């Protein structure tokens, strides 16, 4: 890279830290810190949604898969698009109304309001585990980018990515995230679709090279494997209904209409970006066919075809998408620790100033732990899919019960979430311990959902019987 590219990168980092300092002065309560005072409009909300979902997996992961298998990689963003649509039409308005009515800030707030404190605790543990994994995947992506740009050791890259992301997130909170995400979303859309695609097309020369020189299976939508595609699609869509950032987005909206329309707008932006990324990944197979691994495909393409200055801007666009997702993940897990653990079970009467200090400390802790998890991980996409499964398999049915099934009971929610969580984590360990096993080759989302269903429905349906039996006795 040229000196101007490094200058662009440094200016970007300094801007983020400056916004954090400014935003820190505007926040007085945990409601400000985590949901921005509940006054976010449609366009900013769409940008917040993008910050949650279009990060390392959607950009680096899709480029990696496109480089490896072609068009089948689009199943990841198509799953995301479907999740946006279903969530917007089914849940967004309901969550906003309940959140305003009961002053919810976190997803476990909703679970306790419908069930009980035990169910809240299990949902909190599940959410923390998932968001540490999400944070790890984003920091892993950012570290790979910094390493590719500068050539420095991956460990030092992790240190840089973690320090900048954690600092501006922990001190700036929701206001910093909301301010930066508008700019970052615009930067990603322009950088990927309006700049990267034309430059790559020019470098490719003839677009027909994709169809004539790439393997035939690059144009088969099932080349990822239909079993893996279906499991990923289910995990992704279900995760929208159980991820805490889905709820905080709705709580932060200024109205039911904003909550719904902001989500739908984000779905359209995802399609635009993902199609462009797929084209870049497949083109990279021809432009840089050797000397690269899947994880660094997009970065090496940028280094190969982009001119000085523009190269730095494009790398900043990708970094901004990744870091804006990481900040959302950090804030969600921080809210779990602060509100769902400390305020709920340890010190309910803690003064706001003490809670705010703890919020900042919790954000730092989540970022550091996420970086450590990312350091020991290998695949961005595999890490994301694993956390999607942990977050969705056990929480989905009890979450549906909140809105659509009055007979759902606290006991059923507690046991279905707990056993499903243990099943999914145990299944992943078993897959690693017995890689050649036929039974453990099944995606963990299915045994996780089965365990949840086998407890949730029978325990809910049997509750009146046991109540009547106890009364008669």
Secondary structure as UniProt FT lines:
FT   HELIX           3..24
FT   TURN            25..26
FT   HELIX           30..35
FT   HELIX           36..38
FT   HELIX           42..53
FT   HELIX           57..61
FT   HELIX           62..69
FT   HELIX           70..73
FT   HELIX           74..90
FT   HELIX           92..102
FT   HELIX           107..114
FT   HELIX           117..150
FT   HELIX           154..189
FT   HELIX           190..196
FT   HELIX           197..204
FT   TURN            207..208
FT   HELIX           209..213
FT   HELIX           216..219
FT   TURN            221..224
FT   HELIX           226..242
FT   HELIX           244..252
FT   HELIX           256..287
FT   HELIX           294..296
FT   HELIX           297..305
FT   TURN            308..309
FT   HELIX           310..335
FT   HELIX           336..346
FT   TURN            348..349
FT   HELIX           352..375
FT   HELIX           380..392
FT   TURN            393..395
FT   HELIX           396..404
FT   TURN            406..407
FT   HELIX           410..433
FT   TURN            435..436
FT   HELIX           439..441
FT   HELIX           444..472
//
